[in-house]
């Protein structure tokens, strides 16, 4: 039977699980990281792990939330920086967002099998809350930009769909090859900036966010990392 922990010990262990969860998930992915490894890294038994989480997938979601919170802080901090024009400032914000995103390996290395695990083992309400938090962030980003003099005109739902499409591109740029998208990301960000400010129109609107979620999971199959040793769950 797992030992009883004091509240202070629980706080410390929770922090260790998040810290080492980020490290292990980033290095080996969700499927190839085991509960035993996570528990050992935090200095507890495998049985004690379940005092804190029902599954490794539940820990993974908490780790992702922490990583995304840090990411969002970086992006919002960019809004108030000066620039020669609203378009240049918005481009800088978007550039910062997608540069920061590429530095979050726990998100970049998600595969289709990982999504399958999440959908099967994480409560639907928790997943829905996570996706809803993305929408809240986009709404806050748009509101903060407008307050800072970057007069975004496009509807928020269209902006979200464009952002999701760009994220999908970023996620798979390595699989496409480093030279295939050379310079293209900046061009896309320039076009999105212009669209958001009402300087250009997009015929037919952007692709739906629901399609992005499904496409991200399906396309993830092509990102299975080669050369990794098989590890148990």
C-alpha positions, 0 to 999 in steps of 0.5 A: 500500500502506498505510503501516506504523504504530508501536504507539503510532500504532496506539493513537492511530488506534484512539482516533480511529476510535472517537471520530469513528466515534461522531460520524459514526454518531450524526449520519448513521447506519450506512448513510450513513457511509462508510469514506472519511469515517471514515478521513479523520476519523482522518487515515488513508487508506481503505486504512489503515482496513482495517488496523484493521477489516474493515468499517465495521460492525465499527467500529460494533460497537466504538463501540456497546460503548464507548457501552454501557459508559459507559451501564452505569456510569451506571446501576450508580452510581445503585443505592447512592443513598438513597431513601425506599423500595426501590421508589422507589430501583429506580424511580430506577435505571430512570429513570436508565437510560432517561434515559441511553439517550435520550442515546445517539444512535448507538443511537436512530437505528438503522434496519432497514437498519442491522440488515440490514448488521450481520447480513450483515457482522458475524461471528455470534459478535461479534453473539452476544457483544454480545447476551450482554453485555446479559444479563450487565449485567442479571444484574449490575444485579439482583445489585447491587440485592439487595446494596444492599437493593433486594430484587428478586424477579422472575426475571432472564429476565422482567426482561430481557424487560420491559427490552427492551420498555421500550427499544423504547418509548424508541427509538420515542417520537419517531416516536410524537410527544412528547405521545403518551407524556407521563407514560406512561414514568414510569408504565411504570417504576413498574409494572416497579419494582413487578413486580420487587419482587414487589408486582404480578404480570403475567398471562402474563409478559413478551414474549420477548427474541427477539421484541424483537430482531426487532421492534426491527429491523422497527420501525426502518423507521419511524425513517428520518430525513427530510431527510438527504442521501444519502451514499455507503458 
